[in-house]
Amino acid sequence: MRLNHNTMAYAAKNNLNTINNNLTKSMQRLSSGYKINKSSDDPAGKAISRTMQTQIRGLERAELNANDGISLIQTAEGALNEIHSILQRMRELAVQAANETYDVTDRNAMQAEIEQLKDELDRISETTDFNGRSLLNGELNKKGYTDNDDLKIAEIGGDISPGEYGITIKTIGAPARKSISMPADGEVVTEAQAGTLVINDFEIKISAGMTGTQVGAAIRDAICKIGIDYDSTTKELVTQEYGTQQHIAIKSDNDNLKNLLGVTDMIKYGRNANVEFSTDAKTGKKIGFQDTATIETQGNRVTVTDKNGFKMVYDIAEGAAAGNVNITVLSAGPMVFQIGDNEGQTLNVNIGKTTADSLNIEKINLYTNGYASEALERLDEAIDRISTIRSSLGAFQNRLEYTVTNLETANENLTSAVSRIMDTDMADEITEYTQQNVLSQSALQMLTKSNARPEGLLQLFQR
């Protein structure tokens, strides 16, 4: 037996310290609910759980992003629904105007409603936004620019890759033109000259006694309704739109009236621009475009289409010179939704422009049966275009809804995995805590007894 070194007390103390450390850890796990409270508890588990928690937070944010995208699409869809309704009403008016039971007063009322509907369509297209981002004015179209001011990009949509594209302007389009000689201001229409002048089926009454000024005013008032201007320099009637679909036909029931105005029965037509694909001098291939791409012109509007919804629309400026034009398409434009927690997990949403001009209904009128029929054709095309845009947005929304569901599932599974690594199993830990607590009390009792053991040595001195 030794007095200076109580090894039994040291052993009891060491055991008690170990047990107390274990007891402290157990209490910390029970109080925090976490199995790993510091890196030393489980270095690998701590690192893995932190990586997973970063991913979980990214998934939660991506889920919110996707829901924001759904809200944006629903906002655009609501506006497009009203545009659809406007176009349906305009078409209804066109069908009504195609019936020749209405006089000029009735058609004036129909046209006045058409103009108001076009203004409202433009207002919706220009003002519909989501958190300050315009949705329907072309801002979410793909962007690009040309190296020639004679060619403006009207629309870039569909499956179009960024890069360089080339077209060649051969000749520009032209409006329809037809000569007419307005009577001199002081000239008076005689009984023999009085009659009905018909310009593109729109009737103009020329009465005896009308002065040249009044005749000119009557003709100008009439032609402005049907999209025709009078060029006083060349003394011609000129259509406001360009292309082979534009024409000017002048008829009269009185040859004397035709002689007064110097007009003939010959119909004059406009001209479409002549545009071709530019080709590479070495390979002979189209620059940028695939071999399957096709090009069409109507007046000075050029439309290039290809498979997978590829579409480019350009407008040639009046007076443009012939020559090659390079078009650069950028990756900018479509709205990018970050729908995943990692780089590159995005969805690009492209929404076409929906103004009256982009839908090619800016100039429609209902003053004659022929114009009403033309308006019907254009409105059908506009309705089809809006339907296509809405269909595309519906597909985007369905995809985003699936995305949200997938993100929720991934979040749930990752959270479960982190829980298995990080969270305390309360039943096991309470059992451990109880065991360590009993051992602590036992060790404390043993330490007390081992400290009292040296007192037994005093008995040796008493003998």
Secondary structure, 3 states (H helix, E strand, C coil): CCCCCCHHHHHHHHHHHHHHHHHHHHHHHHHHCECCCCHHHCHHHHHHHHHHHHHHHHHHHHHHHHHHHHHHHHHHHHHHHHHHHHHHHHHHHHHHHCCCCCCHHHHHHHHHHHHHHHHHHHHHHHHCEECCEECCCCCCCCCEEECCCCEEEEEEECCCCCEEEEEEEEECCEEEEEECCCCCCCCECCCCCCEEEEECCEEEEECCCCEHHHHHHHHHHHHHHCCEEEECCCCEEEEEEECCCCEECEEECCHHHHHHHCCCCCCEECECCEEEECECCCCCCECCCCCCCEEEEECCEEEEECCCCCEEEEEECCCCCCEEEEEEECCCCCEEEECCCCCCCEEEECCCCCCCCCCCCCCCCCCCHHHHHHHHHHHHHHHHHHHHHHHHHHHHHHHHHHHHHHHHHHHHHHHHHHHHHHECCHHHHHHHHHHHHHHHHHHHHHHHHHHHHHHHHHHHHCC
